[in-house]
Amino acid sequence: MNRIDRAGMTRRELLARSFAAGGSLLIGASWVTERGAAWALEVTALTPQTMATLVQMARDIYPHDRIPDDRYAVAVKGYDTAEKAPMVEAGIAGLDAAAQGQGHASYLAALWEAERVAVLHAIEKGEFFRTVRAGLVTDLYNQKEIWPLFGYEGESFSHGGYIDRGFNDIAWL
């Protein structure tokens, strides 16, 4: 039988959860990185656990499979200041409390995206969630490194404007 009776899941579910956990963030004494990645984010005002939770929260709010975690880390790095740290630490504590209310040890301990999204729905009306979501619109999508992933070439003015960059390239007329 494939069923693991104590955990109440099949071998396939266990392997799937193991792979999901394998892609999670690593947390050091004062840094956060992604397993097998060539980047690390040093944190100064926030705890590394808080920053890892914030990076995962950003990925869950605006999920894009082709955007690597380091771009999400850059997007939320602005919250690692002495002025913003109390608000972020309190917000992440509230997020973890919401996760615990849904049966998880913490937000990061919820391995499935659907489980984390359910936790986010529980806090979506709060000021912390709205602040992070609104900040991500510019902090994530203003990064020139991810524009090609969406097929956006960037602003046109510095390259001569839209008239000289394909506006009249309609060959079928």
CYANA upper distance limits for C-alpha pairs under 8 A (distance plus 0.5 A):
  2 ASN  CA     10 THR  CA      6.15
  2 ASN  CA     11 ARG  CA      6.01
  3 ARG  CA      8 GLY  CA      7.65
  3 ARG  CA      9 MET  CA      6.54
  3 ARG  CA     10 THR  CA      4.88
  3 ARG  CA     11 ARG  CA      6.70
  4 ILE  CA      8 GLY  CA      6.32
  4 ILE  CA      9 MET  CA      6.14
  4 ILE  CA     10 THR  CA      6.28
  4 ILE  CA     11 ARG  CA      7.28
  5 ASP  CA      9 MET  CA      7.56
  9 MET  CA     13 GLU  CA      6.45
  9 MET  CA     14 LEU  CA      7.07
 10 THR  CA     14 LEU  CA      6.77
 11 ARG  CA     15 LEU  CA      6.67
 12 ARG  CA     16 ALA  CA      6.63
 13 GLU  CA     17 ARG  CA      6.61
 14 LEU  CA     18 SER  CA      6.64
 15 LEU  CA     19 PHE  CA      6.75
 16 ALA  CA     20 ALA  CA      6.71
 17 ARG  CA     21 ALA  CA      6.64
 17 ARG  CA    111 LEU  CA      7.32
 17 ARG  CA    112 TRP  CA      8.24
 18 SER  CA     22 GLY  CA      6.62
 19 PHE  CA     23 GLY  CA      7.27
 20 ALA  CA     24 SER  CA      7.69
 20 ALA  CA    111 LEU  CA      6.92
 20 ALA  CA    112 TRP  CA      7.84
 21 ALA  CA    111 LEU  CA      6.86
 22 GLY  CA     35 ARG  CA      7.81
 23 GLY  CA     34 GLU  CA      7.84
 23 GLY  CA     35 ARG  CA      6.82
 24 SER  CA     34 GLU  CA      7.05
 24 SER  CA     35 ARG  CA      7.16
 25 LEU  CA     32 VAL  CA      7.32
 25 LEU  CA     33 THR  CA      6.18
 25 LEU  CA     34 GLU  CA      4.97
 25 LEU  CA     35 ARG  CA      6.54
 25 LEU  CA     52 ALA  CA      6.99
 26 LEU  CA     32 VAL  CA      6.27
 26 LEU  CA     33 THR  CA      5.70
 26 LEU  CA     34 GLU  CA      6.12
 26 LEU  CA     35 ARG  CA      6.59
 26 LEU  CA     52 ALA  CA      8.35
 27 ILE  CA     31 TRP  CA      6.61
 27 ILE  CA     32 VAL  CA      5.18
 27 ILE  CA     33 THR  CA      7.06
 27 ILE  CA     48 PRO  CA      6.43
 27 ILE  CA     49 GLN  CA      6.92
 27 ILE  CA     52 ALA  CA      7.49
 28 GLY  CA     32 VAL  CA      6.55
 28 GLY  CA     48 PRO  CA      7.18
 29 ALA  CA     48 PRO  CA      7.40
 30 SER  CA     42 GLU  CA      6.35
 30 SER  CA     43 VAL  CA      6.05
 30 SER  CA     44 THR  CA      7.62
 30 SER  CA     47 THR  CA      7.54
 30 SER  CA     48 PRO  CA      6.13
 31 TRP  CA     40 ALA  CA      6.86
 31 TRP  CA     41 LEU  CA      5.81
 31 TRP  CA     42 GLU  CA      4.81
 31 TRP  CA     43 VAL  CA      6.09
 31 TRP  CA     48 PRO  CA      6.05
 32 VAL  CA     40 ALA  CA      6.09
 32 VAL  CA     41 LEU  CA      5.69
 32 VAL  CA     42 GLU  CA      7.13
 32 VAL  CA     43 VAL  CA      8.19
 32 VAL  CA     48 PRO  CA      6.38
 32 VAL  CA     49 GLN  CA      8.43
 32 VAL  CA     51 MET  CA      7.62
 32 VAL  CA     52 ALA  CA      6.66
 33 THR  CA     37 ALA  CA      7.43
 33 THR  CA     39 TRP  CA      6.67
 33 THR  CA     40 ALA  CA      4.92
 33 THR  CA     41 LEU  CA      6.74
 33 THR  CA     70 ASP  CA      8.46
 34 GLU  CA     39 TRP  CA      7.90
 34 GLU  CA     40 ALA  CA      7.93
 34 GLU  CA     69 ASP  CA      7.51
 34 GLU  CA     70 ASP  CA      8.40
 39 TRP  CA     70 ASP  CA      7.40
 40 ALA  CA     70 ASP  CA      8.41
 41 LEU  CA     73 ALA  CA      7.60
 43 VAL  CA     47 THR  CA      7.37
 43 VAL  CA     48 PRO  CA      6.82
 43 VAL  CA     51 MET  CA      7.91
 43 VAL  CA     80 ASP  CA      6.96
 44 THR  CA     80 ASP  CA      6.97
 44 THR  CA     81 THR  CA      7.84
 45 ALA  CA     80 ASP  CA      5.82
 45 ALA  CA     81 THR  CA      5.89
 45 ALA  CA     82 ALA  CA      5.94
 45 ALA  CA     85 ALA  CA      6.54
 46 LEU  CA     50 THR  CA      6.75
 46 LEU  CA     51 MET  CA      6.97
 46 LEU  CA     80 ASP  CA      6.09
 46 LEU  CA     81 THR  CA      7.98
 46 LEU  CA     85 ALA  CA      6.29
 46 LEU  CA     88 VAL  CA      8.50
 46 LEU  CA     89 GLU  CA      7.67
 47 THR  CA     51 MET  CA      6.86
 48 PRO  CA     52 ALA  CA      6.58
 49 GLN  CA     53 THR  CA      6.68
 50 THR  CA     54 LEU  CA      6.58
 50 THR  CA     88 VAL  CA      8.43
 50 THR  CA     89 GLU  CA      7.15
 50 THR  CA     92 ILE  CA      7.02
 51 MET  CA     55 VAL  CA      6.62
 51 MET  CA     80 ASP  CA      8.44
 52 ALA  CA     56 GLN  CA      6.73
 53 THR  CA     57 MET  CA      6.48
 53 THR  CA     92 ILE  CA      7.73
 53 THR  CA    107 TYR  CA      7.47
 53 THR  CA    108 LEU  CA      6.56
 54 LEU  CA     58 ALA  CA      6.63
 54 LEU  CA     76 VAL  CA      7.49
 54 LEU  CA     92 ILE  CA      7.90
 55 VAL  CA     59 ARG  CA      6.80
 55 VAL  CA     69 ASP  CA      7.95
 55 VAL  CA     72 TYR  CA      6.32
 55 VAL  CA     73 ALA  CA      6.00
 55 VAL  CA     76 VAL  CA      7.14
 56 GLN  CA     60 ASP  CA      6.67
 56 GLN  CA    108 LEU  CA      7.86
 57 MET  CA     61 ILE  CA      6.62
 58 ALA  CA     62 TYR  CA      6.71
 58 ALA  CA     63 PRO  CA      8.35
 58 ALA  CA     72 TYR  CA      6.85
 58 ALA  CA     76 VAL  CA      8.05
 58 ALA  CA    132 VAL  CA      8.25
 58 ALA  CA    133 ARG  CA      8.12
 58 ALA  CA    136 LEU  CA      7.73
 59 ARG  CA     63 PRO  CA      5.50
 59 ARG  CA     64 HIS  CA      7.87
 59 ARG  CA     69 ASP  CA      8.12
 59 ARG  CA     72 TYR  CA      7.03
 60 ASP  CA    113 GLU  CA      7.52
 60 ASP  CA    116 ARG  CA      7.84
 60 ASP  CA    117 VAL  CA      7.15
 61 ILE  CA    117 VAL  CA      8.34
 61 ILE  CA    133 ARG  CA      7.44
 66 ARG  CA    149 LEU  CA      7.66
 67 ILE  CA     71 ARG  CA      7.23
 67 ILE  CA     72 TYR  CA      8.42
 67 ILE  CA    146 ILE  CA      7.41
 67 ILE  CA    149 LEU  CA      8.16
 68 PRO  CA     72 TYR  CA      7.75
 69 ASP  CA     73 ALA  CA      6.69
 70 ASP  CA     74 VAL  CA      6.68
 71 ARG  CA     75 ALA  CA      6.72
 71 ARG  CA    140 LEU  CA      7.52
 71 ARG  CA    143 GLN  CA      8.39
 71 ARG  CA    146 ILE  CA      8.38
 72 TYR  CA     76 VAL  CA      6.92
 72 TYR  CA    140 LEU  CA      7.05
 73 ALA  CA     77 LYS  CA      6.44
 74 VAL  CA     78 GLY  CA      8.26
 74 VAL  CA    139 ASP  CA      8.32
 74 VAL  CA    140 LEU  CA      8.21
 75 ALA  CA    136 LEU  CA      6.93
 75 ALA  CA    139 ASP  CA      5.17
 75 ALA  CA    140 LEU  CA      5.41
 76 VAL  CA     80 ASP  CA      8.29
 76 VAL  CA    136 LEU  CA      7.93
 76 VAL  CA    139 ASP  CA      7.76
 79 TYR  CA     84 LYS  CA      6.21
 79 TYR  CA     85 ALA  CA      7.16
 79 TYR  CA     88 VAL  CA      7.63
 80 ASP  CA     84 LYS  CA      7.32
 80 ASP  CA     85 ALA  CA      6.69
 81 THR  CA     85 ALA  CA      6.26
 82 ALA  CA     86 PRO  CA      8.12
 84 LYS  CA     88 VAL  CA      6.73
 85 ALA  CA     89 GLU  CA      6.36
 86 PRO  CA     90 ALA  CA      6.57
 87 MET  CA     91 GLY  CA      6.54
 87 MET  CA    128 PHE  CA      7.98
 88 VAL  CA     92 ILE  CA      6.52
 88 VAL  CA    128 PHE  CA      7.87
 89 GLU  CA     93 ALA  CA      6.58
 90 ALA  CA     94 GLY  CA      6.71
 91 GLY  CA     95 LEU  CA      6.67
 91 GLY  CA    128 PHE  CA      6.02
 91 GLY  CA    129 PHE  CA      8.23
 92 ILE  CA     96 ASP  CA      6.56
 93 ALA  CA     97 ALA  CA      6.60
 94 GLY  CA     98 ALA  CA      6.65
 95 LEU  CA     99 ALA  CA      6.74
 95 LEU  CA    107 TYR  CA      7.06
 95 LEU  CA    119 VAL  CA      7.76
 95 LEU  CA    120 LEU  CA      7.99
 95 LEU  CA    123 ILE  CA      7.53
 96 ASP  CA    100 GLN  CA      6.59
 96 ASP  CA    105 ALA  CA      8.22
 96 ASP  CA    106 SER  CA      5.23
 96 ASP  CA    107 TYR  CA      5.58
 97 ALA  CA    101 GLY  CA      6.65
 97 ALA  CA    106 SER  CA      7.77
 98 ALA  CA    102 GLN  CA      7.06
 98 ALA  CA    119 VAL  CA      6.53
 98 ALA  CA    122 ALA  CA      7.24
 98 ALA  CA    123 ILE  CA      7.87
 99 ALA  CA    103 GLY  CA      7.04
 99 ALA  CA    104 HIS  CA      5.86
 99 ALA  CA    105 ALA  CA      7.50
 99 ALA  CA    106 SER  CA      5.97
 99 ALA  CA    107 TYR  CA      5.74
 99 ALA  CA    110 ALA  CA      8.11
 99 ALA  CA    116 ARG  CA      8.18
 99 ALA  CA    119 VAL  CA      6.08
100 GLN  CA    104 HIS  CA      5.26
100 GLN  CA    105 ALA  CA      5.99
100 GLN  CA    106 SER  CA      6.38
100 GLN  CA    107 TYR  CA      8.27
102 GLN  CA    119 VAL  CA      7.85
104 HIS  CA    109 ALA  CA      6.67
104 HIS  CA    110 ALA  CA      6.32
105 ALA  CA    109 ALA  CA      6.27
105 ALA  CA    110 ALA  CA      8.10
106 SER  CA    110 ALA  CA      7.26
107 TYR  CA    116 ARG  CA      7.04
107 TYR  CA    119 VAL  CA      8.06
110 ALA  CA    115 GLU  CA      6.55
110 ALA  CA    116 ARG  CA      6.46
111 LEU  CA    115 GLU  CA      7.79
111 LEU  CA    116 ARG  CA      8.13
112 TRP  CA    116 ARG  CA      7.05
113 GLU  CA    117 VAL  CA      6.56
114 ALA  CA    118 ALA  CA      6.71
115 GLU  CA    119 VAL  CA      7.03
116 ARG  CA    120 LEU  CA      6.77
117 VAL  CA    121 HIS  CA      6.66
118 ALA  CA    122 ALA  CA      7.01
119 VAL  CA    123 ILE  CA      7.39
120 LEU  CA    124 GLU  CA      6.31
120 LEU  CA    129 PHE  CA      8.39
123 ILE  CA    129 PHE  CA      7.04
124 GLU  CA    129 PHE  CA      6.03
124 GLU  CA    130 ARG  CA      7.29
125 LYS  CA    129 PHE  CA      7.58
125 LYS  CA    130 ARG  CA      7.54
126 GLY  CA    130 ARG  CA      6.91
127 GLU  CA    131 THR  CA      6.49
128 PHE  CA    132 VAL  CA      6.75
129 PHE  CA    133 ARG  CA      6.50
130 ARG  CA    134 ALA  CA      6.45
131 THR  CA    135 GLY  CA      6.58
132 VAL  CA    136 LEU  CA      6.63
133 ARG  CA    137 VAL  CA      7.28
134 ALA  CA    138 THR  CA      8.15
135 GLY  CA    139 ASP  CA      6.45
136 LEU  CA    140 LEU  CA      5.64
136 LEU  CA    141 TYR  CA      7.87
137 VAL  CA    141 TYR  CA      6.40
137 VAL  CA    142 ASN  CA      8.40
138 THR  CA    142 ASN  CA      5.78
139 ASP  CA    143 GLN  CA      7.56
141 TYR  CA    146 ILE  CA      7.81
141 TYR  CA    147 TRP  CA      8.03
143 GLN  CA    147 TRP  CA      7.52
144 LYS  CA    148 PRO  CA      8.37
144 LYS  CA    154 GLY  CA      7.95
146 ILE  CA    150 PHE  CA      7.63
147 TRP  CA    151 GLY  CA      6.94
147 TRP  CA    152 TYR  CA      5.63
147 TRP  CA    153 GLU  CA      7.14
147 TRP  CA    154 GLY  CA      7.44
148 PRO  CA    152 TYR  CA      5.90
148 PRO  CA    153 GLU  CA      6.76
156 SER  CA    160 GLY  CA      6.99
156 SER  CA    161 GLY  CA      5.22
156 SER  CA    162 TYR  CA      6.35
156 SER  CA    165 ARG  CA      8.18
157 PHE  CA    161 GLY  CA      4.84
157 PHE  CA    162 TYR  CA      7.88
159 HIS  CA    165 ARG  CA      8.18
160 GLY  CA    164 ASP  CA      6.46
160 GLY  CA    165 ARG  CA      7.68
161 GLY  CA    165 ARG  CA      7.00
162 TYR  CA    166 GLY  CA      7.10
162 TYR  CA    167 PHE  CA      6.26
163 ILE  CA    167 PHE  CA      5.47
163 ILE  CA    168 ASN  CA      7.42
164 ASP  CA    168 ASN  CA      8.45
